[in-house]
Structures are given as structure tokens and as C-alpha cells.
Amino acid sequence: MKVIQVPMDDKLLREMNRKAKASKSTRAAVIRKACEEYIRRLEEEELDRQYIEGYRRKPEDPVWGRIGSHLASEVWPREKWDEKG
């Protein structure tokens, strides 16, 4: 692992120290976890963007949606709805 320096204001540093201590972890571990979560979220957002862009370039034909729902209704069992749930 590489050691890096991360400038941080005093308030954030105090909060990081409290959270790390409460979770019986180290400040470095908390920062690593936050960075991992940040990267994961960015990757998720990029996949969402690509998905949306794909549908904008080539929208789904409504016929396929109707066909899919018709086929699903033939395969999936009917749900029984009554007052008891």
C-alpha cells in the first residue's frame, strides 16, 4: 500500500476520528472504505448513464413489452388476493 496525505479541516478530522473509534477501526480504513464507496457509486452512475443513453439511441418497441407481459402471464402463477392477505 502507498501512504498518501489528505488535507482535511479540523471538524471533519474530529468526526473521522470519532467514527473510526466507534467502529473499532482506523481513520485510514474509514477513508479507504469511503473512497471505495465513492468509486463504486461513480461506476454505478456511469452504467445508469449508458443504459439511459442506449434507450435514447434505440428505444424499445412497445410491441415487445406487450409480448413479454403476455408470455409472463402465461408462465407465472396467478396470485390469490383475499382479505387475509
MOPAC internal coordinates of N, CA, C and O (Angstrom, degrees):
PM7 1SCF
backbone

  N    0.0000 0     0.00 0     0.00 0    0    0    0
  C    1.4512 1     0.00 0     0.00 0    1    0    0
  C    1.5137 1   109.53 1     0.00 0    2    1    0
  O    1.2310 1   121.37 1   -31.64 1    3    2    1
  N    1.3052 1   114.99 1   148.36 1    3    2    1
  C    1.4626 1   120.86 1   175.55 1    5    3    2
  C    1.5250 1   109.63 1   -96.43 1    6    5    3
  O    1.2310 1   120.82 1   -33.76 1    7    6    5
  N    1.2897 1   116.04 1   146.24 1    7    6    5
  C    1.4610 1   121.94 1   175.64 1    9    7    6
  C    1.5212 1   107.10 1   -96.55 1   10    9    7
  O    1.2310 1   120.93 1   -49.16 1   11   10    9
  N    1.3471 1   115.82 1   130.84 1   11   10    9
  C    1.4667 1   120.73 1   179.68 1   13   11   10
  C    1.5254 1   108.87 1  -126.21 1   14   13   11
  O    1.2310 1   121.26 1   -15.51 1   15   14   13
  N    1.2962 1   115.20 1   164.49 1   15   14   13
  C    1.4601 1   120.67 1   174.90 1   17   15   14
  C    1.5187 1   107.82 1  -109.44 1   18   17   15
  O    1.2310 1   121.19 1   -45.19 1   19   18   17
  N    1.3223 1   115.33 1   134.81 1   19   18   17
  C    1.4633 1   120.85 1   179.52 1   21   19   18
  C    1.5216 1   108.05 1  -126.59 1   22   21   19
  O    1.2310 1   119.93 1   -72.99 1   23   22   21
  N    1.3306 1   117.75 1   107.01 1   23   22   21
  C    1.4624 1   119.16 1   176.39 1   25   23   22
  C    1.5354 1   110.09 1   -64.48 1   26   25   23
  O    1.2310 1   120.95 1   -41.61 1   27   26   25
  N    1.3403 1   115.79 1   138.39 1   27   26   25
  C    1.4508 1   120.78 1  -175.46 1   29   27   26
  C    1.5195 1   108.24 1  -150.21 1   30   29   27
  O    1.2310 1   120.68 1   -42.06 1   31   30   29
  N    1.3369 1   116.31 1   137.94 1   31   30   29
  C    1.4662 1   117.05 1   179.13 1   33   31   30
  C    1.5338 1   109.96 1   -71.57 1   34   33   31
  O    1.2310 1   121.09 1   -18.70 1   35   34   33
  N    1.3294 1   115.51 1   161.30 1   35   34   33
  C    1.4653 1   121.47 1  -173.00 1   37   35   34
  C    1.5301 1   112.90 1   -59.24 1   38   37   35
  O    1.2310 1   120.49 1   138.64 1   39   38   37
  N    1.3118 1   116.68 1   -41.36 1   39   38   37
  C    1.4643 1   120.63 1  -178.47 1   41   39   38
  C    1.5323 1   110.42 1   -61.67 1   42   41   39
  O    1.2310 1   120.61 1   132.49 1   43   42   41
  N    1.3230 1   116.44 1   -47.51 1   43   42   41
  C    1.4618 1   120.25 1   179.57 1   45   43   42
  C    1.5230 1   110.96 1   -64.40 1   46   45   43
  O    1.2310 1   120.24 1   140.09 1   47   46   45
  N    1.3127 1   117.15 1   -39.91 1   47   46   45
  C    1.4626 1   121.28 1   179.27 1   49   47   46
  C    1.5264 1   110.96 1   -62.40 1   50   49   47
  O    1.2310 1   120.11 1   136.05 1   51   50   49
  N    1.3397 1   117.40 1   -43.95 1   51   50   49
  C    1.4678 1   120.66 1   178.32 1   53   51   50
  C    1.5306 1   110.19 1   -61.30 1   54   53   51
  O    1.2310 1   120.88 1   136.53 1   55   54   53
  N    1.3270 1   115.91 1   -43.47 1   55   54   53
  C    1.4666 1   119.77 1   179.93 1   57   55   54
  C    1.5303 1   111.32 1   -65.07 1   58   57   55
  O    1.2310 1   120.48 1   139.57 1   59   58   57
  N    1.3332 1   116.68 1   -40.43 1   59   58   57
  C    1.4643 1   120.91 1   177.05 1   61   59   58
  C    1.5237 1   110.33 1   -60.76 1   62   61   59
  O    1.2310 1   120.40 1   135.85 1   63   62   61
  N    1.3139 1   116.84 1   -44.15 1   63   62   61
  C    1.4661 1   120.97 1   179.61 1   65   63   62
  C    1.5255 1   111.14 1   -62.46 1   66   65   63
  O    1.2310 1   120.15 1   137.98 1   67   66   65
  N    1.3470 1   117.31 1   -42.02 1   67   66   65
  C    1.4596 1   121.24 1   178.52 1   69   67   66
  C    1.5300 1   111.25 1   -63.43 1   70   69   67
  O    1.2310 1   120.90 1   134.07 1   71   70   69
  N    1.3260 1   115.88 1   -45.93 1   71   70   69
  C    1.4723 1   120.17 1  -178.33 1   73   71   70
  C    1.5278 1   111.27 1   -66.29 1   74   73   71
  O    1.2310 1   120.64 1   139.27 1   75   74   73
  N    1.3078 1   116.38 1   -40.73 1   75   74   73
  C    1.4604 1   119.98 1   178.96 1   77   75   74
  C    1.5246 1   110.26 1   -63.20 1   78   77   75
  O    1.2310 1   120.31 1   135.20 1   79   78   77
  N    1.3258 1   117.01 1   -44.80 1   79   78   77
  C    1.4590 1   120.96 1  -179.72 1   81   79   78
  C    1.5266 1   110.74 1   -64.63 1   82   81   79
  O    1.2310 1   120.36 1   136.85 1   83   82   81
  N    1.3230 1   116.92 1   -43.15 1   83   82   81
  C    1.4702 1   121.16 1  -179.46 1   85   83   82
  C    1.5251 1   111.67 1   -62.76 1   86   85   83
  O    1.2310 1   120.47 1   146.51 1   87   86   85
  N    1.3251 1   116.71 1   -33.49 1   87   86   85
  C    1.4673 1   120.01 1  -179.31 1   89   87   86
  C    1.5248 1   111.93 1   -93.27 1   90   89   87
  O    1.2310 1   120.97 1  -171.99 1   91   90   89
  N    1.3340 1   115.75 1     8.01 1   91   90   89
  C    1.4740 1   121.92 1  -179.27 1   93   91   90
  C    1.5221 1   110.32 1    53.44 1   94   93   91
  O    1.2310 1   121.73 1  -132.42 1   95   94   93
  N    1.3041 1   114.29 1    47.58 1   95   94   93
  C    1.4591 1   121.97 1  -178.08 1   97   95   94
  C    1.5227 1   108.59 1  -130.05 1   98   97   95
  O    1.2310 1   121.18 1     4.65 1   99   98   97
  N    1.3033 1   115.36 1  -175.35 1   99   98   97
  C    1.4613 1   119.68 1   175.80 1  101   99   98
  C    1.5190 1   109.40 1  -107.74 1  102  101   99
  O    1.2310 1   121.49 1   -21.24 1  103  102  101
  N    1.3061 1   114.76 1   158.76 1  103  102  101
  C    1.4585 1   119.76 1   177.01 1  105  103  102
  C    1.5278 1   109.80 1   -58.58 1  106  105  103
  O    1.2310 1   120.05 1   138.32 1  107  106  105
  N    1.3158 1   117.50 1   -41.68 1  107  106  105
  C    1.4643 1   121.34 1  -179.86 1  109  107  106
  C    1.5304 1   111.13 1   -61.48 1  110  109  107
  O    1.2310 1   120.56 1   139.91 1  111  110  109
  N    1.3375 1   116.53 1   -40.09 1  111  110  109
  C    1.4677 1   119.78 1   179.53 1  113  111  110
  C    1.5234 1   110.99 1   -65.78 1  114  113  111
  O    1.2310 1   120.78 1   141.07 1  115  114  113
  N    1.3284 1   116.11 1   -38.93 1  115  114  113
  C    1.4702 1   119.96 1   178.30 1  117  115  114
  C    1.5278 1   110.21 1   -64.63 1  118  117  115
  O    1.2310 1   120.36 1   137.09 1  119  118  117
  N    1.3199 1   116.91 1   -42.91 1  119  118  117
  C    1.4668 1   120.83 1   179.18 1  121  119  118
  C    1.5243 1   110.39 1   -64.80 1  122  121  119
  O    1.2310 1   120.09 1   137.38 1  123  122  121
  N    1.3315 1   117.44 1   -42.62 1  123  122  121
  C    1.4784 1   120.05 1   177.61 1  125  123  122
  C    1.5231 1   110.98 1   -59.34 1  126  125  123
  O    1.2310 1   121.06 1   134.21 1  127  126  125
  N    1.3412 1   115.58 1   -45.79 1  127  126  125
  C    1.4665 1   120.68 1  -179.80 1  129  127  126
  C    1.5236 1   110.46 1   -61.35 1  130  129  127
  O    1.2310 1   120.21 1   137.86 1  131  130  129
  N    1.3273 1   117.21 1   -42.14 1  131  130  129
  C    1.4657 1   120.87 1   179.06 1  133  131  130
  C    1.5231 1   110.87 1   -63.41 1  134  133  131
  O    1.2310 1   120.48 1   139.41 1  135  134  133
  N    1.3130 1   116.68 1   -40.59 1  135  134  133
  C    1.4708 1   120.38 1   178.47 1  137  135  134
  C    1.5213 1   111.11 1   -65.58 1  138  137  135
  O    1.2310 1   120.42 1   138.32 1  139  138  137
  N    1.3313 1   116.79 1   -41.68 1  139  138  137
  C    1.4648 1   120.70 1   178.17 1  141  139  138
  C    1.5299 1   110.72 1   -61.71 1  142  141  139
  O    1.2310 1   120.74 1   135.39 1  143  142  141
  N    1.3270 1   116.19 1   -44.61 1  143  142  141
  C    1.4667 1   120.80 1   178.67 1  145  143  142
  C    1.5297 1   111.24 1   -63.00 1  146  145  143
  O    1.2310 1   120.36 1   139.43 1  147  146  145
  N    1.3183 1   116.92 1   -40.57 1  147  146  145
  C    1.4606 1   121.96 1   178.87 1  149  147  146
  C    1.5317 1   110.62 1   -62.02 1  150  149  147
  O    1.2310 1   120.36 1   133.54 1  151  150  149
  N    1.3224 1   116.92 1   -46.46 1  151  150  149
  C    1.4651 1   120.94 1   179.73 1  153  151  150
  C    1.5272 1   110.38 1   -64.84 1  154  153  151
  O    1.2310 1   120.05 1   137.79 1  155  154  153
  N    1.3352 1   117.52 1   -42.21 1  155  154  153
  C    1.4620 1   121.48 1   178.39 1  157  155  154
  C    1.5273 1   110.73 1   -60.12 1  158  157  155
  O    1.2310 1   120.74 1   136.74 1  159  158  157
  N    1.3407 1   116.19 1   -43.26 1  159  158  157
  C    1.4668 1   120.52 1   179.67 1  161  159  158
  C    1.5193 1   111.41 1   -64.64 1  162  161  159
  O    1.2310 1   120.23 1   138.67 1  163  162  161
  N    1.3409 1   117.16 1   -41.33 1  163  162  161
  C    1.4663 1   120.06 1   177.50 1  165  163  162
  C    1.5291 1   111.20 1   -62.72 1  166  165  163
  O    1.2310 1   120.70 1   138.71 1  167  166  165
  N    1.3321 1   116.26 1   -41.29 1  167  166  165
  C    1.4691 1   119.90 1   179.10 1  169  167  166
  C    1.5274 1   110.79 1   -64.89 1  170  169  167
  O    1.2310 1   120.54 1   139.77 1  171  170  169
  N    1.3333 1   116.56 1   -40.23 1  171  170  169
  C    1.4599 1   121.34 1   177.27 1  173  171  170
  C    1.5279 1   110.90 1   -62.70 1  174  173  171
  O    1.2310 1   120.71 1   135.44 1  175  174  173
  N    1.3313 1   116.24 1   -44.56 1  175  174  173
  C    1.4613 1   120.70 1   178.48 1  177  175  174
  C    1.5223 1   111.21 1   -61.85 1  178  177  175
  O    1.2310 1   120.05 1   141.80 1  179  178  177
  N    1.3274 1   117.52 1   -38.20 1  179  178  177
  C    1.4595 1   121.34 1   178.51 1  181  179  178
  C    1.5261 1   110.71 1   -66.20 1  182  181  179
  O    1.2310 1   120.06 1   138.28 1  183  182  181
  N    1.3322 1   117.49 1   -41.72 1  183  182  181
  C    1.4655 1   120.23 1   176.96 1  185  183  182
  C    1.5255 1   110.97 1   -63.21 1  186  185  183
  O    1.2310 1   120.30 1   139.01 1  187  186  185
  N    1.3300 1   117.04 1   -40.99 1  187  186  185
  C    1.4681 1   120.67 1   176.12 1  189  187  186
  C    1.5234 1   110.74 1   -60.88 1  190  189  187
  O    1.2310 1   120.88 1   136.47 1  191  190  189
  N    1.3375 1   115.93 1   -43.53 1  191  190  189
  C    1.4665 1   120.19 1  -179.88 1  193  191  190
  C    1.5312 1   110.45 1   -61.56 1  194  193  191
  O    1.2310 1   120.58 1   136.08 1  195  194  193
  N    1.3359 1   116.50 1   -43.92 1  195  194  193
  C    1.4617 1   120.62 1   179.51 1  197  195  194
  C    1.5266 1   111.11 1   -64.05 1  198  197  195
  O    1.2310 1   120.39 1   139.84 1  199  198  197
  N    1.3235 1   116.86 1   -40.16 1  199  198  197
  C    1.4584 1   122.01 1   179.41 1  201  199  198
  C    1.5318 1   110.56 1   -61.69 1  202  201  199
  O    1.2310 1   121.15 1   131.94 1  203  202  201
  N    1.3338 1   115.41 1   -48.06 1  203  202  201
  C    1.4620 1   120.53 1   179.78 1  205  203  202
  C    1.5194 1   110.50 1   -63.74 1  206  205  203
  O    1.2310 1   120.22 1   135.39 1  207  206  205
  N    1.3184 1   117.18 1   -44.61 1  207  206  205
  C    1.4691 1   121.44 1   179.77 1  209  207  206
  C    1.5307 1   110.68 1   -61.24 1  210  209  207
  O    1.2310 1   120.32 1   141.05 1  211  210  209
  N    1.3277 1   116.99 1   -38.95 1  211  210  209
  C    1.4627 1   120.52 1   178.29 1  213  211  210
  C    1.5143 1   111.69 1   -61.43 1  214  213  211
  O    1.2310 1   120.26 1   137.48 1  215  214  213
  N    1.3332 1   117.10 1   -42.52 1  215  214  213
  C    1.4577 1   119.84 1   178.18 1  217  215  214
  C    1.5205 1   112.02 1   -70.55 1  218  217  215
  O    1.2310 1   120.24 1   150.78 1  219  218  217
  N    1.3161 1   117.14 1   -29.22 1  219  218  217
  C    1.4722 1   118.80 1   176.21 1  221  219  218
  C    1.5222 1   110.38 1   -69.35 1  222  221  219
  O    1.2310 1   120.61 1   140.97 1  223  222  221
  N    1.3431 1   116.43 1   -39.03 1  223  222  221
  C    1.4695 1   120.06 1   179.19 1  225  223  222
  C    1.5160 1   111.82 1   -70.44 1  226  225  223
  O    1.2310 1   121.07 1   141.04 1  227  226  225
  N    1.3376 1   115.55 1   -38.96 1  227  226  225
  C    1.4600 1   119.80 1  -177.40 1  229  227  226
  C    1.5330 1   108.48 1  -139.42 1  230  229  227
  O    1.2310 1   120.41 1   -93.98 1  231  230  229
  N    1.3282 1   116.81 1    86.02 1  231  230  229
  C    1.4669 1   119.83 1  -178.57 1  233  231  230
  C    1.5320 1   111.32 1   -63.12 1  234  233  231
  O    1.2310 1   121.45 1   -29.03 1  235  234  233
  N    1.3131 1   114.82 1   150.97 1  235  234  233
  C    1.4584 1   120.31 1   178.16 1  237  235  234
  C    1.5203 1   109.89 1   -71.05 1  238  237  235
  O    1.2310 1   120.49 1   -42.91 1  239  238  237
  N    1.3141 1   116.66 1   137.09 1  239  238  237
  C    1.4591 1   122.52 1   176.26 1  241  239  238
  C    1.5271 1   107.76 1   -72.70 1  242  241  239
  O    1.2310 1   119.38 1   -54.30 1  243  242  241
  N    1.3330 1   118.79 1   125.70 1  243  242  241
  C    1.4698 1   121.11 1  -178.51 1  245  243  242
  C    1.5301 1   113.27 1   -56.75 1  246  245  243
  O    1.2310 1   120.29 1   154.56 1  247  246  245
  N    1.3306 1   117.06 1   -25.44 1  247  246  245
  C    1.4665 1   120.25 1   179.19 1  249  247  246
  C    1.5196 1   110.52 1   -59.62 1  250  249  247
  O    1.2310 1   120.13 1   139.84 1  251  250  249
  N    1.3527 1   117.35 1   -40.16 1  251  250  249
  C    1.4677 1   120.69 1  -179.05 1  253  251  250
  C    1.5310 1   110.94 1   -65.00 1  254  253  251
  O    1.2310 1   120.01 1   144.95 1  255  254  253
  N    1.2960 1   117.59 1   -35.05 1  255  254  253
  C    1.4675 1   120.58 1   177.06 1  257  255  254
  C    1.5171 1   111.47 1   -65.24 1  258  257  255
  O    1.2310 1   120.69 1   137.20 1  259  258  257
  N    1.3348 1   116.29 1   -42.80 1  259  258  257
  C    1.4674 1   120.16 1   178.44 1  261  259  258
  C    1.5291 1   110.96 1   -65.72 1  262  261  259
  O    1.2310 1   120.61 1   137.68 1  263  262  261
  N    1.3217 1   116.45 1   -42.32 1  263  262  261
  C    1.4660 1   120.20 1   179.11 1  265  263  262
  C    1.5296 1   110.03 1   -62.77 1  266  265  263
  O    1.2310 1   120.88 1   135.00 1  267  266  265
  N    1.3397 1   115.92 1   -45.00 1  267  266  265
  C    1.4646 1   120.15 1  -179.76 1  269  267  266
  C    1.5134 1   112.27 1   -61.34 1  270  269  267
  O    1.2310 1   119.98 1   136.48 1  271  270  269
  N    1.3221 1   117.65 1   -43.52 1  271  270  269
  C    1.4648 1   119.72 1  -179.65 1  273  271  270
  C    1.5241 1   110.76 1   -68.56 1  274  273  271
  O    1.2310 1   119.83 1   145.07 1  275  274  273
  N    1.3277 1   117.93 1   -34.93 1  275  274  273
  C    1.4617 1   121.15 1   177.26 1  277  275  274
  C    1.5311 1   110.01 1   -65.19 1  278  277  275
  O    1.2310 1   120.06 1   132.94 1  279  278  277
  N    1.3290 1   117.50 1   -47.06 1  279  278  277
  C    1.4627 1   120.64 1   179.10 1  281  279  278
  C    1.5283 1   111.62 1   -63.16 1  282  281  279
  O    1.2310 1   120.55 1   138.87 1  283  282  281
  N    1.3187 1   116.56 1   -41.13 1  283  282  281
  C    1.4626 1   120.65 1   179.51 1  285  283  282
  C    1.5240 1   110.45 1   -62.72 1  286  285  283
  O    1.2310 1   120.11 1   141.24 1  287  286  285
  N    1.3276 1   117.40 1   -38.76 1  287  286  285
  C    1.4656 1   119.89 1  -178.90 1  289  287  286
  C    1.5222 1   111.35 1   -67.06 1  290  289  287
  O    1.2310 1   120.02 1   154.77 1  291  290  289
  N    1.3215 1   117.56 1   -25.23 1  291  290  289
  C    1.4615 1   120.61 1   178.36 1  293  291  290
  C    1.5289 1   111.50 1   -80.73 1  294  293  291
  O    1.2310 1   120.30 1   153.78 1  295  294  293
  N    1.3334 1   117.04 1   -26.22 1  295  294  293
  C    1.4607 1   121.22 1  -175.50 1  297  295  294
  C    1.5234 1   112.04 1   -93.94 1  298  297  295
  O    1.2310 1   120.21 1   134.67 1  299  298  297
  N    1.3167 1   117.21 1   -45.33 1  299  298  297
  C    1.4587 1   120.77 1  -176.53 1  301  299  298
  C    1.5237 1   110.61 1   -73.57 1  302  301  299
  O    1.2310 1   120.74 1   -38.38 1  303  302  301
  N    1.3252 1   116.19 1   141.62 1  303  302  301
  C    1.4705 1   117.92 1   178.40 1  305  303  302
  C    1.5260 1   110.78 1   -69.66 1  306  305  303
  O    1.2310 1   121.55 1   -28.55 1  307  306  305
  N    1.2932 1   114.63 1   151.45 1  307  306  305
  C    1.4678 1   119.96 1   177.65 1  309  307  306
  C    1.5313 1   108.75 1   -70.26 1  310  309  307
  O    1.2310 1   120.58 1   -39.14 1  311  310  309
  N    1.3149 1   116.49 1   140.86 1  311  310  309
  C    1.4602 1   120.91 1   175.50 1  313  311  310
  C    1.5084 1   109.01 1   -85.92 1  314  313  311
  O    1.2310 1   121.08 1   -38.49 1  315  314  313
  N    1.3158 1   115.54 1   141.51 1  315  314  313
  C    1.4544 1   120.34 1   177.89 1  317  315  314
  C    1.5204 1   108.37 1   -97.85 1  318  317  315
  O    1.2310 1   120.68 1   -62.74 1  319  318  317
  N    1.3014 1   116.30 1   117.26 1  319  318  317
  C    1.4592 1   122.02 1   179.87 1  321  319  318
  C    1.5120 1   107.99 1  -105.36 1  322  321  319
  O    1.2310 1   121.00 1   -55.44 1  323  322  321
  N    1.3004 1   115.70 1   124.56 1  323  322  321
  C    1.4480 1   120.02 1   173.60 1  325  323  322
  C    1.5213 1   108.49 1  -144.47 1  326  325  323
  O    1.2310 1   120.71 1    -0.63 1  327  326  325
  N    1.2961 1   116.25 1   179.37 1  327  326  325
  C    1.4730 1   120.01 1  -176.78 1  329  327  326
  C    1.5159 1   112.45 1   -68.47 1  330  329  327
  O    1.2310 1   119.35 1   158.28 1  331  330  329
  N    1.3177 1   118.84 1   -21.72 1  331  330  329
  C    1.4634 1   122.30 1  -177.69 1  333  331  330
  C    1.5348 1   112.06 1   -85.22 1  334  333  331
  O    1.2310 1   119.97 1   170.21 1  335  334  333
  N    1.3031 1   117.65 1    -9.79 1  335  334  333
  C    1.4571 1   121.10 1   176.78 1  337  335  334
  C    1.4712 1   112.30 1    94.93 1  338  337  335
  O    1.2310 1   120.10 1   180.00 1  339  338  337

